[in-house]
Amino acid sequence: MAYENLKNEEKLKIGTLGELKAAGYRSFTVKEELRRNLLSRIRTGEPVFAGIWGYEKTVVPDVERAILSMHNINFLGLRGQAKTRMARSMVSLLDTYIPVLAGSELNEDPLRPLTKTAARILEEEGDETPIAWLHRDERYTEKLATPDVSVADLIGDVDPIKAATLKLPYSDERVIHLGLIPRANRGIFVINELPDLQARIQVALFNILQEGDVQIRGFKFRLPLDIQFVFTANPEDYTNRGSIVTPLKDRIDSQIVTHYPLSIDMARKITGQEAKIKSGQSDLVRVPELLKDLIEQVAFEARNSDYVDKKSGVSARLTISAYETLLSAVERRCIQNNEASSVARISDLYHVVPSICGKVELVYEGEVEGPVIVAQNLIGKAIRTQFLNYFPDPGKARKELDPHLQRVIEWFSNGNQIAIEDHLTNAAYRARLRTIDGLDNYVEKQLTGYSADEQLLMMEFVLHGLAEFSKIGRHVMDNGTDFKDLLESMLPNSDEFDDEDFPDDQDKF
């Protein structure tokens, strides 16, 4: 039976070079291996990068073409664009197991030895040379580029302890301790945030990428390493912290630009996949589709906001953290009110502000406003954008509005106000919303086929939408949201004034 047709358990029984040759083993470079397995997946229609959403027509085809071309790759994109995840996913294109010389530090191919030591062993033991098997998960090496990374870390250095232990002179190449890159031979080696690597360290990569020469402390020897190099870089780094030196960029065959999700639906898939739902939350909390869309819309608004640094980007981690916080906010209310379950509310969105503040870099104007105010404004803009997907534009003159909506606005104009506090039970939440004249009629007229809980959510959504279009006033409090007449919300609270502000002898004026 040909080696390619052997099952993994049959391969693992092979223990010597002679048995390996008898099975028909042929050497392939790691790039040839990736290419072969990718072609197989393309033929069968099997997904190549499972769990990577939004790149099906953009990034993934570019990566496939780069792998088929056997190129080293640089993923260029802002933070939170799955660059490292793409690199890690390439491991699935490796063979499940490959044979290596037993005891080899460099995972050497039994038919293609790299070092003099391996060649000597093969010459002495011949077909009885012992073989070990390396799983593909052990063939992935990742290094974060930081200012303290040295040539010794990546390439290697002379090890004086090794020289003393083996009683070797420093002229003997066996005193060299090889670094991460040589030890990643026959695998995938990833350097994250490449521009943060010092220029002199980047220069040390030139020959390894192109010629395979290694120079360590005066030693020069050829080490034709078999490695698939993958780099990641943030374009912000090119101007703020560092840069990729031009000769190194020239040696990286394919530079692939990543991007954020292009649609709300795709962004929701990513958040739904990555968010960690804690034990018991799925039974206690229900998050309507509207809330999921609003969370994603916040990220879209942030990426277009004049207060947010666009060069820094807005990571997909923002929506993941925000969704997790939303679940926890509703869970907390359920436990406090001793209720079996609860539906997320629009006002619960303001509890995700801490998840937003830490995920956006503000420009000067944003710093002046403050991160909390900017986060609240982003939520407001998301509500305004999504509102028009469900209801007519309320920005018209009052006489042009739906009669039921006019009644809602007039209810507030008559001095009424309503607060949606965090601690409201489901029953109290329902009762407060139904006290507003015309609100339930308006929602029932505009939307059909909604459950009772969804109608309540939409009723609250209408209040937030009216506030965004300046039809009523809204004040975000520490413990909830307060709605009142727009004019009244703009005037100072009468409690803030004392008798000195209005003297008794007003007839003088």
SELO-600316 format. One record per residue (C-alpha): residue in three letters; x, y, z. Coordinates in steps of 0.02 Angstrom, whole numbers, padded with zeros to 5 digits, always signed. Layout:
% SELO-600316
ALAXYZ
...
% end
This chain:
% SELO-600316
MET+00000+00000+00000
ALA+00065+00174-00046
TYR+00120+00287+00095
GLU-00013+00417+00048
ASN-00150+00288+00074
LEU-00094+00232+00246
LYS-00204+00278+00393
ASN-00126+00375+00535
GLU-00125+00225+00652
GLU-00032+00125+00519
LYS+00097+00263+00495
LEU+00130+00274+00681
LYS+00183+00090+00681
ILE+00330+00131+00567
GLY+00484+00144+00678
THR+00637+00139+00564
LEU+00700+00222+00407
GLY+00695+00056+00314
GLU+00510+00031+00353
LEU+00477+00210+00300
LYS+00561+00183+00132
ALA+00469+00020+00107
ALA+00304+00110+00133
GLY+00346+00225-00013
TYR+00375+00386+00086
ARG+00427+00538-00015
SER+00489+00703+00052
PHE+00386+00861+00030
THR+00427+01035+00089
VAL+00303+01115+00208
LYS+00245+01234+00071
GLU+00218+01088-00048
GLU+00121+01001+00090
LEU+00009+01153+00118
ARG-00019+01170-00068
ARG-00064+00985-00091
ASN-00187+00983+00053
LEU-00266+01148+00000
LEU-00295+01083-00176
SER-00378+00930-00102
ARG-00497+01037+00001
ILE-00539+01148-00147
ARG-00583+00995-00250
THR-00697+00923-00116
GLY-00774+01092-00069
GLU-00721+01071+00112
PRO-00702+01238+00203
VAL-00521+01290+00219
PHE-00534+01416+00361
ALA-00675+01360+00474
GLY-00742+01494+00591
ILE-00675+01640+00489
TRP-00824+01745+00435
GLY-00833+01891+00314
TYR-00676+01846+00216
GLU-00752+01717+00098
LYS-00742+01830-00055
THR-00595+01941-00005
VAL-00458+01881+00111
VAL-00481+01692+00098
PRO-00459+01685-00093
ASP-00301+01791-00075
VAL-00232+01674+00058
GLU-00272+01521-00049
ARG-00183+01596-00198
ALA-00032+01637-00090
ILE-00024+01459-00022
LEU-00042+01385-00196
SER+00102+01498-00250
MET+00202+01435-00099
HIS+00228+01613-00037
ASN+00277+01683+00132
ILE+00132+01791+00191
ASN+00107+01955+00283
PHE-00068+01993+00350
LEU-00088+02182+00355
GLY-00237+02253+00449
LEU-00303+02346+00599
ARG-00325+02263+00768
GLY-00461+02135+00791
GLN-00466+02078+00608
ALA-00424+01894+00640
LYS-00247+01905+00571
THR-00173+01786+00700
ARG-00324+01673+00688
MET-00298+01656+00501
ALA-00116+01609+00530
ARG-00162+01479+00661
SER-00295+01406+00547
MET-00162+01361+00419
VAL-00107+01220+00535
SER-00260+01121+00478
LEU-00183+01113+00304
LEU-00032+01017+00368
ASP-00025+00826+00366
THR-00085+00752+00530
TYR+00084+00668+00561
ILE+00254+00679+00477
PRO+00408+00570+00506
VAL+00562+00648+00586
LEU+00730+00582+00640
ALA+00711+00526+00820
GLY+00795+00650+00937
SER+00822+00785+00806
GLU+00809+00962+00875
LEU+00760+01027+00704
ASN+00627+00899+00658
GLU+00738+00840+00516
ASP+00667+00742+00370
PRO+00741+00565+00369
LEU+00776+00582+00183
ARG+00840+00763+00192
PRO+00955+00786+00342
LEU+01005+00965+00382
THR+01144+00946+00509
LYS+01308+00853+00507
THR+01252+00757+00660
ALA+01097+00692+00571
ALA+01197+00644+00417
ARG+01321+00549+00526
ILE+01181+00452+00614
LEU+01102+00404+00447
GLU+01270+00347+00381
GLU+01307+00241+00535
GLU+01136+00163+00563
GLY+01066+00159+00386
ASP+00893+00082+00373
GLU+00892+00048+00560
THR+00890+00234+00599
PRO+00745+00263+00721
ILE+00598+00368+00663
ALA+00480+00474+00769
TRP+00314+00553+00720
LEU+00270+00737+00739
HIS+00089+00796+00752
ARG+00039+00950+00656
ASP-00007+01046+00814
GLU+00177+01036+00864
ARG+00229+01114+00700
TYR+00163+01288+00738
THR+00274+01418+00821
GLU+00218+01595+00862
LYS+00321+01741+00925
LEU+00258+01914+00972
ALA+00378+02048+00912
THR+00430+02154+01060
PRO+00577+02275+01079
ASP+00671+02149+01187
VAL+00673+02010+01055
SER+00853+01971+01008
VAL+00942+01884+00866
ALA+00985+01746+00989
ASP+00799+01718+01023
LEU+00757+01699+00839
ILE+00915+01631+00758
GLY+01028+01567+00897
ASP+01189+01600+00991
VAL+01345+01516+01059
ASP+01305+01421+01219
PRO+01457+01424+01335
ILE+01376+01300+01456
LYS+01352+01177+01313
ALA+01533+01200+01261
ALA+01595+01169+01438
THR+01482+01018+01465
LEU+01533+00934+01302
LYS+01713+00995+01318
LEU+01707+01072+01146
PRO+01808+01219+01079
TYR+01713+01373+01022
SER+01767+01334+00844
ASP+01652+01182+00846
GLU+01478+01221+00778
ARG+01402+01101+00903
VAL+01419+01237+01036
ILE+01282+01336+00950
HIS+01110+01342+01030
LEU+00986+01367+00890
GLY+00839+01488+00912
LEU+00654+01480+00878
ILE+00661+01491+00689
PRO+00778+01342+00659
ARG+00678+01241+00785
ALA+00521+01279+00684
ASN+00594+01184+00536
ARG+00461+01092+00434
GLY+00324+01196+00514
ILE+00237+01364+00515
PHE+00326+01509+00600
VAL+00225+01666+00641
ILE+00290+01835+00698
ASN+00150+01946+00762
GLU+00163+02136+00750
LEU+00317+02129+00638
PRO+00346+02320+00634
ASP+00380+02316+00822
LEU+00534+02209+00788
GLN+00691+02315+00792
ALA+00765+02351+00621
ARG+00928+02260+00659
ILE+00828+02105+00706
GLN+00727+02116+00546
VAL+00890+02121+00448
ALA+00938+01954+00527
LEU+00789+01875+00439
PHE+00847+01920+00263
ASN+00953+01768+00224
ILE+00839+01645+00313
LEU+00693+01699+00203
GLN+00788+01697+00040
GLU+00952+01601+00040
GLY+00943+01491+00195
ASP+01110+01551+00263
VAL+01132+01568+00450
GLN+01270+01671+00532
ILE+01293+01656+00720
ARG+01442+01732+00812
GLY+01563+01710+00669
PHE+01493+01541+00616
LYS+01427+01538+00438
PHE+01343+01381+00378
ARG+01202+01339+00261
LEU+01045+01282+00346
PRO+00911+01267+00211
LEU+00766+01276+00331
ASP+00596+01217+00273
ILE+00475+01344+00348
GLN+00312+01430+00300
PHE+00334+01607+00366
VAL+00181+01708+00413
PHE+00189+01886+00479
THR+00055+02003+00546
ALA+00066+02192+00548
ASN-00044+02340+00592
PRO-00032+02487+00469
GLU-00036+02605+00617
ASP+00135+02537+00665
TYR+00210+02599+00501
THR+00200+02778+00562
ASN+00185+02773+00752
ARG+00298+02640+00823
GLY+00403+02558+00689
SER+00408+02497+00512
ILE+00452+02347+00407
VAL+00621+02377+00327
THR+00608+02382+00138
PRO+00721+02232+00097
LEU+00619+02123+00215
LYS+00455+02177+00137
ASP+00531+02134-00031
ARG+00565+01956+00030
ILE+00387+01928+00090
ASP+00299+01863-00064
SER+00116+01906-00028
GLN+00046+02047+00078
ILE-00139+02019+00112
VAL-00247+02161+00177
THR-00381+02114+00303
HIS-00537+02213+00348
TYR-00682+02227+00470
PRO-00851+02144+00437
LEU-00940+02228+00293
SER-01118+02196+00356
ILE-01214+02185+00519
ASP-01263+02005+00483
MET-01082+01951+00460
ALA-01029+02045+00617
ARG-01165+01956+00715
LYS-01099+01787+00659
ILE-00927+01830+00725
THR-00994+01894+00892
GLY-01109+01745+00913
GLN-00965+01626+00882
GLU-00838+01711+00994
ALA-00943+01772+01141
LYS-00927+01664+01296
ILE-01100+01627+01365
LYS-01083+01575+01547
SER-01168+01426+01625
GLY-01351+01464+01658
GLN-01359+01626+01559
SER-01444+01547+01410
ASP-01588+01492+01523
LEU-01606+01660+01611
VAL-01577+01783+01470
ARG-01654+01808+01299
VAL-01577+01935+01183
PRO-01693+01990+01040
GLU-01625+02011+00865
LEU-01641+02200+00880
LEU-01520+02207+01026
LYS-01394+02101+00932
ASP-01405+02219+00784
LEU-01386+02371+00895
ILE-01227+02305+00975
GLU-01150+02277+00804
GLN-01211+02448+00746
VAL-01115+02528+00890
ALA-00952+02462+00815
PHE-01000+02524+00641
GLU-01039+02696+00712
ALA-00873+02698+00807
ARG-00776+02661+00648
ASN-00855+02813+00566
SER-00854+02929+00717
ASP-00756+03091+00714
TYR-00714+03062+00897
VAL-00629+02894+00867
ASP-00456+02872+00792
LYS-00489+02783+00628
LYS-00306+02735+00606
SER-00315+02634+00766
GLY-00473+02544+00714
VAL-00614+02469+00817
SER-00585+02288+00857
ALA-00716+02152+00840
ARG-00679+02122+01024
LEU-00786+02274+01062
THR-00947+02190+01011
ILE-00896+02025+01090
SER-00864+02108+01257
ALA-01020+02215+01241
TYR-01130+02064+01207
GLU-01058+01971+01357
THR-01088+02124+01467
LEU-01267+02139+01405
LEU-01301+01958+01452
SER-01227+01986+01625
ALA-01332+02144+01652
VAL-01494+02051+01617
GLU-01435+01901+01719
ARG-01399+02016+01867
ARG-01575+02091+01859
CYS-01653+01918+01851
ILE-01562+01862+02007
GLN-01602+02022+02101
ASN-01787+02011+02058
ASN-01794+01822+02085
GLU-01867+01798+01911
ALA-01853+01642+01805
SER-01801+01737+01648
SER-01798+01908+01569
VAL-01780+01990+01399
ALA-01642+02115+01366
ARG-01704+02295+01355
ILE-01645+02444+01255
SER-01594+02533+01415
ASP-01480+02385+01454
LEU-01369+02443+01311
TYR-01302+02582+01420
HIS-01227+02451+01536
VAL-01104+02403+01398
VAL-01020+02574+01405
PRO-00868+02504+01501
SER-00844+02377+01362
ILE-00841+02518+01234
CYS-00727+02637+01328
GLY-00581+02517+01332
LYS-00595+02469+01149
VAL-00586+02636+01060
GLU-00442+02759+01042
LEU-00507+02937+01046
VAL-00442+03087+00950
TYR-00421+03254+01040
GLU-00604+03303+01021
GLY-00656+03136+01093
GLU-00539+03156+01241
VAL-00619+03325+01276
GLU-00793+03246+01277
GLY-00734+03100+01383
PRO-00743+02913+01344
VAL-00909+02886+01434
ILE-00998+03025+01340
VAL-00926+02964+01175
ALA-00983+02786+01212
GLN-01159+02845+01256
ASN-01165+02948+01096
LEU-01113+02796+00994
ILE-01256+02697+01070
GLY-01374+02839+01029
LYS-01315+02845+00848
ALA-01337+02657+00834
ILE-01516+02673+00896
ARG-01550+02814+00773
THR-01482+02712+00626
GLN-01574+02552+00669
PHE-01736+02645+00711
LEU-01765+02686+00528
ASN-01759+02500+00486
TYR-01918+02474+00587
PHE-02015+02638+00592
PRO-02046+02790+00480
ASP-01931+02939+00503
PRO-01999+03037+00654
GLY-01897+03190+00608
LYS-02047+03266+00517
ALA-02157+03406+00581
ARG-02276+03346+00717
LYS-02431+03368+00608
GLU-02356+03248+00479
LEU-02328+03110+00606
ASP-02439+02960+00637
PRO-02583+03009+00754
HIS-02534+02877+00881
LEU-02355+02943+00883
GLN-02421+03120+00906
ARG-02516+03060+01060
VAL-02354+02989+01131
ILE-02264+03154+01109
GLU-02412+03252+01180
TRP-02415+03137+01332
PHE-02241+03197+01375
SER-02282+03377+01328
ASN-02420+03374+01459
GLY-02290+03356+01596
ASN-02285+03167+01609
GLN-02121+03073+01624
ILE-02065+02893+01644
ALA-01909+02810+01710
ILE-01848+02638+01656
GLU-01739+02590+01804
ASP-01619+02444+01803
HIS-01708+02351+01943
LEU-01882+02350+01864
THR-01965+02180+01866
ASN-02040+02114+01706
ALA-02214+02160+01769
ALA-02163+02336+01820
TYR-02074+02363+01654
ARG-02231+02312+01561
ALA-02344+02421+01668
ARG-02239+02578+01647
LEU-02229+02566+01459
ARG-02417+02537+01443
THR-02455+02696+01541
ILE-02396+02802+01394
ASP-02544+02854+01290
GLY-02539+02791+01110
LEU-02372+02698+01123
ASP-02441+02521+01112
ASN-02561+02573+00972
TYR-02418+02645+00869
VAL-02310+02488+00885
GLU-02455+02372+00844
LYS-02495+02474+00690
GLN-02317+02480+00624
LEU-02260+02304+00668
THR-02356+02141+00655
GLY-02316+01963+00706
TYR-02219+02012+00861
SER-02236+01923+01028
ALA-02291+02017+01184
ASP-02110+02032+01246
GLU-02051+02093+01077
GLN-02189+02223+01071
LEU-02134+02289+01241
LEU-01956+02301+01178
MET-02015+02397+01025
MET-02116+02514+01133
GLU-01959+02559+01230
PHE-01865+02569+01064
VAL-01989+02701+01005
LEU-01951+02808+01159
HIS-01764+02800+01127
GLY-01793+02836+00943
LEU-01899+02989+00981
ALA-01763+03051+01097
GLU-01631+03029+00961
PHE-01738+03128+00838
SER-01766+03265+00970
LYS-01952+03235+00993
ILE-01940+03197+01179
GLY-01803+03215+01309
ARG-01697+03075+01378
HIS-01576+03071+01524
VAL-01462+02924+01556
MET-01451+02901+01744
ASP-01337+02792+01848
ASN-01481+02672+01881
GLY-01579+02682+01719
THR-01652+02798+01588
ASP-01776+02941+01614
PHE-01892+03009+01477
LYS-01984+03175+01485
ASP-02037+03323+01379
LEU-01894+03388+01271
LEU-01910+03569+01331
GLU-01920+03518+01513
SER-01764+03410+01496
MET-01669+03561+01429
LEU-01717+03675+01575
PRO-01625+03670+01741
ASN-01708+03574+01882
SER-01812+03690+01991
ASP-01738+03606+02144
GLU-01570+03682+02100
PHE-01633+03857+02140
ASP-01657+03930+02315
ASP-01748+04082+02381
GLU-01598+04195+02351
ASP-01622+04173+02165
PHE-01799+04246+02176
PRO-01802+04387+02308
ASP-01967+04437+02387
ASP-01958+04619+02331
GLN-01984+04578+02149
ASP-02084+04738+02125
LYS-01919+04829+02105
PHE-01893+04748+01937
% end
